[in-house]
């Protein structure tokens, strides 16, 4: 850096300019399973409210680059009997619903494929 810019003078304190930039990598930053969500959660998300809530789950993921949601959507629906609630190639968000076991399988298969085959950095799968 230019020393004149970093050094202060008698009349002015030293100033440092920092430019921060977010560079999205290949990563899954959220992989969460909501087991047995209340009906209001389905309604507020615009998902199918006419399901058996006692055995159902919602899986939510976020990934970068955001177009990765397209690949994750394909893996999810091919992995088992899950409903694709929302997939956004612009934000990288994916929401799936179905039976708890099916949603867990889908999320697990997505994370494993992205980690092992595509070389993504993946967060752990969380469940509540």
URTA-V681329 format. One record per residue. N is the residue number from 1. RES is the residue in three letters. OMEGA is omega as a letter, one per 20 degrees, with the letter a starting at -180 (NA if undefined). Layout:
N_RES_OMEGA + N_RES_OMEGA
This chain:
1_UNK_r + 2_UNK_a + 3_UNK_r + 4_UNK_a + 5_UNK_a + 6_UNK_a + 7_UNK_r + 8_UNK_r + 9_UNK_r + 10_UNK_a + 11_UNK_a + 12_UNK_r + 13_UNK_r + 14_UNK_r + 15_UNK_r + 16_UNK_r + 17_UNK_r + 18_UNK_r + 19_UNK_r + 20_UNK_a + 21_UNK_r + 22_UNK_r + 23_UNK_a + 24_UNK_r + 25_UNK_r + 26_UNK_a + 27_UNK_r + 28_UNK_a + 29_UNK_r + 30_UNK_r + 31_UNK_a + 32_UNK_r + 33_UNK_r + 34_UNK_a + 35_UNK_r + 36_UNK_a + 37_UNK_r + 38_UNK_a + 39_UNK_a + 40_UNK_r + 41_UNK_r + 42_UNK_a + 43_UNK_a + 44_UNK_r + 45_UNK_a + 46_UNK_a + 47_UNK_a + 48_UNK_a + 49_UNK_a + 50_UNK_r + 51_UNK_r + 52_UNK_a + 53_UNK_a + 54_UNK_a + 55_UNK_a + 56_UNK_r + 57_UNK_r + 58_UNK_r + 59_UNK_r + 60_UNK_a + 61_UNK_r + 62_UNK_a + 63_UNK_r + 64_UNK_i + 65_UNK_a + 66_UNK_r + 67_UNK_r + 68_UNK_r + 69_UNK_r + 70_UNK_r + 71_UNK_a + 72_UNK_r + 73_UNK_r + 74_UNK_r + 75_UNK_a + 76_UNK_a + 77_UNK_r + 78_UNK_a + 79_UNK_a + 80_UNK_a + 81_UNK_r + 82_UNK_r + 83_UNK_r + 84_UNK_a + 85_UNK_a + 86_UNK_r + 87_UNK_a + 88_UNK_a + 89_UNK_r + 90_UNK_r + 91_UNK_a + 92_UNK_a + 93_UNK_r + 94_UNK_r + 95_UNK_r + 96_UNK_r + 97_UNK_r + 98_UNK_r + 99_UNK_a + 100_UNK_a + 101_UNK_a + 102_UNK_r + 103_UNK_r + 104_UNK_r + 105_UNK_a + 106_UNK_a + 107_UNK_r + 108_UNK_a + 109_UNK_r + 110_UNK_a + 111_UNK_a + 112_UNK_r + 113_UNK_a + 114_UNK_a + 115_UNK_a + 116_UNK_a + 117_UNK_a + 118_UNK_r + 119_UNK_r + 120_UNK_r + 121_UNK_a + 122_UNK_r + 123_UNK_r + 124_UNK_r + 125_UNK_r + 126_UNK_a + 127_UNK_r + 128_UNK_NA
